[in-house]
Amino acid sequence: MIQRRKTKTAQVGPLRIGGRHPIVVQSMTKVATTDVGRCVRQVRRLVEAGCDLVRIAVPTAAATRAFKEIVDRARVPLVADVHFSADRAIEAIEAGAAKIRLNPGNLRGRGDVERVIDCAKAHGIAVRIGVNEASIRDLKAKDVPPARRVALMIREMRSYIRRFERRGFTNLVLSAKSADVTRTIEVNRALAEAFEYPIHVGLTHAGLLVDATVPSAVTLGALLAEGIGDTIRVSVAGDPVQEVRLAREILLALGLRTSNEPELIVCPTCGRCEIDVVALARRVRRLLADVHKPVRVAVMGCVVNGPGEAADADLAICAAKGKGFLYRHGQRIAVVPEDRLLDALATELAAI
């Protein structure tokens, strides 16, 4: 079992982040905020996919006006993504944001950060302090060593936290991101060591789904396995629903989330296989598409290691030439001809 890091708790609308509360999955809308209808529809699709918290960009006054309409129609708390403008941050807070994402270093006006802090405090919302490696001036040079990069990001985060704490504001979530896998891991380890606030974990600019999957899984998986991370986002160029699905798969793989959907396990196949295991597994996956309960199904290519490897499955097929051995909870219950395996599996699924 993974031992989650104990942190302070941030209140984001009805959600509690940190303090060993369930890890919150979030994503971000990718249509113009001013197109309220499309934005609301995308939020709904994200919620249906299992998203707990949705971030929305508010770069203009028109966007913050639209944000208020979206808040009124959304079924989850919304985060306003703010850059450069204290006015936009304050407008978004007043429009009903449950949290704002802010890099205080991007607010250049005198007293801007303090204005935003005071407004957030007055409205009882959370603030995510973001530090991005690409935005730190001292890190523009490519020859800055990794350890120095991490140290500078932590130093900047510490200076921001002090500004919030001096004004009595502690409803914070911390985020330090990089496009580099190992630096993202290292800086988040350093955050967890230095501060007690909950941490948002993500790998920035990960790429298209095919390119983002492995780096995101490695980064988030490494940190979550160490108990670091209270809310996560997988960044994918494209449909944000893909982000939510991948984030949930990472959490499921680590045992940090449960699911009411089936899980399919398939052996990698080898020279012992006497039937087309991949084709069989694809047919089983299609069968499971209509099943909505937390059942684990295994498809194994032989009876040598198959029964042992499938012992943790609720149902398993261990294939042999022209037939399959059907197992329930590790116990063999039937020998079924190959052409009737799917029917037999469907019958057992209905009985669970």
MOKAHU-V124346 format. One record per residue. N is the residue number from 1. RES is the residue in one small letter. SS is DSSP state (helix for helix, strand for strand, loop for the rest). PHI is phi in radians with two decimals (999 if undefined). PSI is psi as a letter, one per 40 degrees, with the letter a starting at -180 (none if undefined). Layout:
N_RES_SS_PHI_PSI, N_RES_SS_PHI_PSI
This chain:
1_m_loop_999_h, 2_i_loop_-1.37_h, 3_q_loop_-1.61_h, 4_r_loop_-1.16_i, 5_r_loop_-1.15_h, 6_k_loop_-1.48_h, 7_t_loop_-2.34_i, 8_k_loop_-1.15_i, 9_t_strand_-1.94_h, 10_a_strand_-1.74_h, 11_q_strand_-1.75_h, 12_v_strand_-2.17_g, 13_g_loop_1.02_b, 14_p_loop_-1.43_e, 15_l_strand_-1.51_i, 16_r_strand_-1.98_h, 17_i_strand_-1.96_h, 18_g_strand_1.59_a, 19_g_loop_1.03_f, 20_r_loop_1.22_e, 21_h_loop_-1.26_i, 22_p_loop_-0.94_i, 23_i_loop_-1.15_h, 24_v_strand_-1.62_h, 25_v_strand_-1.63_h, 26_q_strand_-2.31_i, 27_s_strand_-2.57_a, 28_m_strand_-2.44_h, 29_t_loop_-1.19_i, 30_k_loop_-2.26_f, 31_v_loop_-2.12_i, 32_a_loop_-1.02_h, 33_t_loop_-1.07_d, 34_t_loop_-1.22_e, 35_d_loop_-1.54_g, 36_v_helix_-1.01_d, 37_g_helix_-1.04_d, 38_r_helix_-1.13_d, 39_c_helix_-1.14_d, 40_v_helix_-1.10_d, 41_r_helix_-1.11_d, 42_q_helix_-1.20_d, 43_v_helix_-1.04_d, 44_r_helix_-1.10_d, 45_r_helix_-1.11_d, 46_l_helix_-1.13_d, 47_v_helix_-1.09_d, 48_e_helix_-1.08_d, 49_a_helix_-1.39_e, 50_g_loop_1.95_e, 51_c_loop_-1.38_h, 52_d_loop_-1.69_d, 53_l_strand_-2.61_h, 54_v_strand_-2.12_h, 55_r_strand_-1.76_i, 56_i_strand_-2.34_h, 57_a_strand_-1.28_h, 58_v_loop_-2.27_g, 59_p_loop_-1.38_e, 60_t_loop_-2.37_i, 61_a_helix_-1.11_d, 62_a_helix_-1.11_d, 63_a_helix_-1.20_d, 64_t_helix_-1.22_d, 65_r_helix_-1.16_d, 66_a_helix_-1.16_d, 67_f_helix_-1.00_d, 68_k_helix_-1.06_d, 69_e_helix_-1.11_d, 70_i_helix_-1.17_d, 71_v_helix_-0.98_d, 72_d_helix_-1.13_d, 73_r_helix_-1.89_e, 74_a_loop_-1.55_i, 75_r_loop_-1.80_e, 76_v_loop_-2.31_i, 77_p_loop_-1.12_i, 78_l_strand_-2.00_i, 79_v_strand_-1.89_h, 80_a_strand_-1.59_h, 81_d_strand_-1.60_h, 82_v_strand_-2.02_h, 83_h_loop_-2.39_h, 84_f_loop_1.34_d, 85_s_loop_-2.12_h, 86_a_helix_-1.16_d, 87_d_helix_-1.08_d, 88_r_helix_-1.11_d, 89_a_helix_-1.08_d, 90_i_helix_-1.15_d, 91_e_helix_-1.06_d, 92_a_helix_-1.16_d, 93_i_helix_-1.07_d, 94_e_helix_-1.19_d, 95_a_loop_-1.44_e, 96_g_loop_2.00_e, 97_a_loop_-1.06_h, 98_a_loop_-1.45_e, 99_k_strand_-2.79_i, 100_i_strand_-2.07_i, 101_r_strand_-1.78_h, 102_l_strand_-2.47_h, 103_n_loop_-1.79_h, 104_p_helix_-0.97_d, 105_g_helix_-1.15_e, 106_n_helix_-1.51_e, 107_l_loop_-1.65_h, 108_r_loop_-1.69_e, 109_g_loop_-1.24_i, 110_r_loop_-1.08_h, 111_g_loop_1.35_e, 112_d_helix_-1.08_d, 113_v_helix_-1.07_d, 114_e_helix_-1.14_d, 115_r_helix_-1.07_d, 116_v_helix_-1.17_d, 117_i_helix_-1.01_d, 118_d_helix_-1.10_d, 119_c_helix_-1.20_d, 120_a_helix_-1.09_d, 121_k_helix_-1.13_d, 122_a_helix_-1.13_d, 123_h_helix_-1.67_e, 124_g_loop_1.16_f, 125_i_loop_-1.83_i, 126_a_strand_-1.70_i, 127_v_strand_-2.25_h, 128_r_strand_-1.70_h, 129_i_strand_-1.49_h, 130_g_strand_-1.86_h, 131_v_strand_-2.13_h, 132_n_strand_-1.92_h, 133_e_helix_-0.91_d, 134_a_helix_-1.21_e, 135_s_helix_-1.68_e, 136_i_loop_-1.55_h, 137_r_helix_-0.99_d, 138_d_helix_-1.22_e, 139_l_helix_-1.86_e, 140_k_loop_-1.18_d, 141_a_loop_-1.24_h, 142_k_loop_-1.32_e, 143_d_loop_-1.59_e, 144_v_loop_-1.25_h, 145_p_loop_-1.15_i, 146_p_helix_-0.95_d, 147_a_helix_-1.08_d, 148_r_helix_-1.17_d, 149_r_helix_-1.07_d, 150_v_helix_-1.09_d, 151_a_helix_-1.07_d, 152_l_helix_-1.19_d, 153_m_helix_-1.16_d, 154_i_helix_-1.18_d, 155_r_helix_-1.06_d, 156_e_helix_-1.15_d, 157_m_helix_-1.07_d, 158_r_helix_-1.05_d, 159_s_helix_-1.15_d, 160_y_helix_-1.21_d, 161_i_helix_-1.03_d, 162_r_helix_-1.05_d, 163_r_helix_-1.14_d, 164_f_helix_-1.22_d, 165_e_helix_-1.15_d, 166_r_helix_-1.07_d, 167_r_loop_-1.76_e, 168_g_loop_1.29_f, 169_f_loop_-1.91_h, 170_t_loop_-2.31_e, 171_n_loop_-1.43_g, 172_l_strand_-2.06_i, 173_v_strand_-2.20_h, 174_l_strand_-1.84_i, 175_s_strand_-2.57_h, 176_a_strand_-2.27_h, 177_k_strand_-2.16_i, 178_s_loop_-2.58_i, 179_a_loop_-1.48_e, 180_d_loop_-1.71_h, 181_v_helix_-1.07_d, 182_t_helix_-1.18_d, 183_r_helix_-1.22_d, 184_t_helix_-1.09_d, 185_i_helix_-1.10_d, 186_e_helix_-1.15_d, 187_v_helix_-1.23_d, 188_n_helix_-1.29_d, 189_r_helix_-1.07_d, 190_a_helix_-1.16_d, 191_l_helix_-1.04_d, 192_a_helix_-1.10_d, 193_e_helix_-1.30_d, 194_a_helix_-1.55_d, 195_f_loop_-2.33_i, 196_e_loop_-1.77_e, 197_y_loop_-1.38_i, 198_p_strand_-1.10_i, 199_i_strand_-2.09_h, 200_h_strand_-1.63_h, 201_v_strand_-1.96_h, 202_g_loop_-2.90_i, 203_l_loop_-1.87_h, 204_t_loop_-1.41_i, 205_h_loop_0.91_f, 206_a_loop_-1.25_d, 207_g_loop_2.00_a, 208_l_loop_-1.13_i, 209_l_helix_-0.92_d, 210_v_helix_-1.10_d, 211_d_helix_-1.59_d, 212_a_helix_-1.49_d, 213_t_helix_-1.06_d, 214_v_helix_-1.18_d, 215_p_helix_-1.02_d, 216_s_helix_-1.17_d, 217_a_helix_-1.13_d, 218_v_helix_-1.14_d, 219_t_helix_-1.12_d, 220_l_helix_-1.16_d, 221_g_helix_-1.09_d, 222_a_helix_-1.08_d, 223_l_helix_-1.24_d, 224_l_helix_-1.11_d, 225_a_helix_-1.14_d, 226_e_loop_-1.59_e, 227_g_loop_1.49_e, 228_i_loop_-1.77_h, 229_g_loop_2.18_h, 230_d_loop_-2.01_d, 231_t_strand_-2.59_i, 232_i_strand_-2.34_i, 233_r_loop_-2.41_h, 234_v_loop_-1.64_h, 235_s_loop_-1.63_h, 236_v_loop_-2.28_h, 237_a_loop_-1.31_h, 238_g_loop_2.37_a, 239_d_loop_-0.97_h, 240_p_helix_-1.16_e, 241_v_helix_-1.05_d, 242_q_helix_-1.08_d, 243_e_helix_-1.09_d, 244_v_helix_-1.16_d, 245_r_helix_-1.06_d, 246_l_helix_-1.19_d, 247_a_helix_-1.05_d, 248_r_helix_-1.17_d, 249_e_helix_-1.12_d, 250_i_helix_-1.11_d, 251_l_helix_-1.14_d, 252_l_helix_-1.12_d, 253_a_helix_-1.09_d, 254_l_loop_-1.61_e, 255_g_loop_1.28_f, 256_l_loop_-1.67_e, 257_r_loop_-2.48_i, 258_t_loop_-1.91_i, 259_s_loop_-2.38_i, 260_n_loop_-1.68_e, 261_e_loop_-1.89_i, 262_p_loop_-1.24_i, 263_e_strand_-2.10_h, 264_l_strand_-1.92_h, 265_i_strand_-1.99_h, 266_v_strand_-2.31_h, 267_c_loop_-1.17_i, 268_p_loop_-1.27_e, 269_t_loop_1.27_i, 270_c_loop_-2.77_a, 271_g_loop_-1.20_e, 272_r_loop_-1.39_e, 273_c_loop_-1.13_h, 274_e_loop_-2.03_e, 275_i_loop_-2.36_i, 276_d_loop_-1.40_g, 277_v_helix_-1.15_d, 278_v_helix_-1.10_d, 279_a_helix_-1.09_d, 280_l_helix_-1.10_d, 281_a_helix_-1.09_d, 282_r_helix_-1.12_d, 283_r_helix_-1.17_d, 284_v_helix_-1.12_d, 285_r_helix_-1.06_d, 286_r_helix_-1.10_d, 287_l_helix_-1.10_d, 288_l_helix_-1.27_e, 289_a_loop_-1.03_d, 290_d_loop_-1.75_e, 291_v_loop_-1.79_h, 292_h_loop_-2.23_g, 293_k_loop_-2.70_i, 294_p_loop_-1.36_g, 295_v_loop_-2.03_h, 296_r_strand_-1.80_h, 297_v_strand_-2.08_h, 298_a_strand_-2.05_h, 299_v_strand_-2.11_h, 300_m_strand_-2.02_i, 301_g_loop_-1.51_e, 302_c_loop_-2.77_i, 303_v_loop_-1.79_e, 304_v_loop_-1.38_c, 305_n_loop_-1.76_e, 306_g_helix_-0.93_d, 307_p_helix_-1.04_d, 308_g_helix_-1.21_d, 309_e_helix_-1.23_d, 310_a_loop_-1.63_e, 311_a_loop_-1.09_d, 312_d_loop_-1.45_e, 313_a_loop_-1.45_i, 314_d_loop_-1.22_d, 315_l_strand_-2.36_i, 316_a_strand_-2.56_i, 317_i_strand_-1.95_h, 318_c_strand_-1.93_h, 319_a_strand_-1.42_i, 320_a_strand_-2.40_a, 321_k_loop_-1.16_h, 322_g_loop_1.29_e, 323_k_strand_-2.76_i, 324_g_strand_-2.53_i, 325_f_strand_-1.67_h, 326_l_strand_-1.69_h, 327_y_strand_-2.09_i, 328_r_strand_-2.16_h, 329_h_loop_0.89_f, 330_g_loop_1.48_e, 331_q_strand_-1.91_h, 332_r_strand_-1.23_h, 333_i_strand_-2.07_e, 334_a_strand_-2.89_i, 335_v_strand_-2.00_h, 336_v_strand_-2.15_h, 337_p_strand_-0.99_i, 338_e_helix_-0.98_d, 339_d_helix_-1.31_e, 340_r_helix_-2.02_e, 341_l_helix_-1.07_d, 342_l_helix_-1.16_d, 343_d_helix_-1.10_d, 344_a_helix_-1.16_d, 345_l_helix_-1.13_d, 346_a_helix_-1.06_d, 347_t_helix_-1.10_d, 348_e_helix_-1.17_d, 349_l_helix_-1.06_d, 350_a_helix_-1.15_d, 351_a_helix_-1.47_e, 352_i_loop_-1.44_none
